[in-house]
Amino acid sequence: MLASSDALTQKLNQQVGNEMGASMQYISIAAYFDGESLTGLARFFYAQAEEERDHAMRFVRYIVDSGAGLHIPDIPAPRGVFNSAEEAVAMALDWEKEVTGQIYELVSVARKDGNLLAERFLDWFVNEQYEEVTTMGELLDVVRRAGEDNLLAVEEHLAREGKVPSGPMPGAGGEG
């Protein structure tokens, strides 16, 4: 067992909730784009939702493996209504910046505790957040340049950059 301080354990558990909340928010954003028949943007955000869920599970695995207790906090409902693509993507960028701050706080607590294992575990998330903030910032720039009347150009950009997963949309087809 790899003991974590109570403060670090509490923050790690909170981050599980934060990541699951991000996953739900990205599902909501994806559904907005799906409803607008912008399947490239929808696929991009459905994939982001899955990635956030995977991040939550990395935290769960670390908490369980370290012998700390898992206590997933209440997760607020995601916002479901957006007035524009720009608003939806700007919200995603703001969220990624907020998560970056949360990860930095976790690193600070791990350092304060002298928990090098937790610090090394969190290094992956620091690098991941750099990628996430950069990706969302670039997407917001492209959405702004294209404008609301030319979102198909955004979809073409995502496809050209290889950022649109292929295969069926989540929940499409399959056995029930």
N, C-alpha and C positions, 0 to 999 in steps of 0.2 A: 504494500500500500504506500502511496506517495502522498503524504499529507499536504493539504493546502490550508492556508489560514481561513478562518471563518469569512473574513472580508473578501478574499479571493474566491472562495466557493460561492458566496452570495452573488458576486459579480459574474462569475461563469454561468450560474443558473439564469441570471437575468439576461445574459447574452443569448442563451438558448431561446428565450422568449422573443428577444429582439430579432433574431434571425428567422424565427417562424413567422413573426409579424411581417417581416420584409417579404417572405415568401408569399404570404396571403396578399400583401399589397401588390406585388408583381402579378399575381393571378388576376387581381382586379384591373390593373392597367392592361394586361393582355386581353382580358374580356372586353374592355373598352375598344381596343383596336380591332378585335375580332368582330365586334358589333358594327364597326365602321367598314368592314370588308377589307381591312388592311392586314392581310394574313402574314406578311413578312414581319411587321412590327409585333403582331400578336405572337408569332412563334418565338421571336426574340425575347419577349417578356415572359412567355411561358417557360422558356429555357432558364431565364434569370430566376424565376420562382423556384425551379427545381434546384438550381445552384444554391440559393439561400437555404432551402431545406437541407441540402447536403452540408452546408456550413453548420447549421444547427446540430446535425447528427455528429459532426466532428467534435463539437463541444460536449454533447451527451456522452460520446465514447470516452473523451478525456476525463470527464467528471466521474463516470463509472469506473474507469481503469485506475483513477487516482484514489479510489476508495471514499470519495466524498459523496454526500447524498444528493440525488437529483431531485430538484423541486422546480418544475416548470411554472413560471408565473402566469397570471392571467394575461391573455393576449388581446389587445383592443381590436375591434372590427376594423378592417381596412376601409379606406375611402373608396367609394364606388362610382362617383360621378366626376367627370372631367369635362371642362368646356372646350378643350383643344388638345391637340397632340403635344404642343409646346408645354402646356400646363402639366400634362401627365409625365413627360420626360423630365421637366424641371423638378417635379416632385421626386422622381427617382434619383436624380443627381443630388438633391438636398438630403435625401435619405442616406445615400452612400457616404456623403460627407459626415453625417451624424454617426453612422456606424464606424467610420474611421476614428472619430473621437472616442467612441466606446472602446474600440480595440486599444487605442493608445492608453486609455485609463486602465484597462486590464493589464497592459504591460507595466505601467507604473506600480500597480498593486503587487504584481509578481516580483518586480525589482525590489520594492520596499520589503517584501517578505524574504528576499534572497532565494526565491524559488526559480532556479535556473531552468529546470525542466519545463515549468509553465512558460517561462520566457521564450524558450526555444519553440515550444508548441505554438505560441502566439506569433512568432516570426512569420509563419506561413500566412497568417491573416493580415499582417502588416503589408506584405507584398501583394496579397490578393486585393486589399482595399485600394492600393495604388492603381492597380489594373481596373478595378470597378469604377473609381472616380474618373479616371481617364476615359474609359469607354462611354460612360454616361455623359460626360462633358462634350466629347466629340459628337455623340448622337444629338445632343441638344443643339450644338452648333449647326449640324446638318439640317435638323428640323427647322430651325430659325431661318437658315438660308433658303430652304425650299419653300417655306410658307405653307399655310394650311391648305392652299389650293393645289399644291404640288407634292403631296405626301407620297405619291407613287415613285417619285425620284428618291425619296428617303428609302423606300423599300428596295429600289434598284441598288442604292449605295450599300445597304446591309447585305444584299445578296452578293454583290461584287466583292465585298470585304470578307465573305464567308461567315457572317454572323447570324445567318438564318438557318436553324436546324431543319433538316429534311424529315420526311416521314409523316405519318398522320398527326393531326392536331391532337393535343391531349384530350382524352375522353371520347375521341371519334372512333367509331367501329368497335371492335372487340366483343367479347362474350360477356353476357350479363348475368 
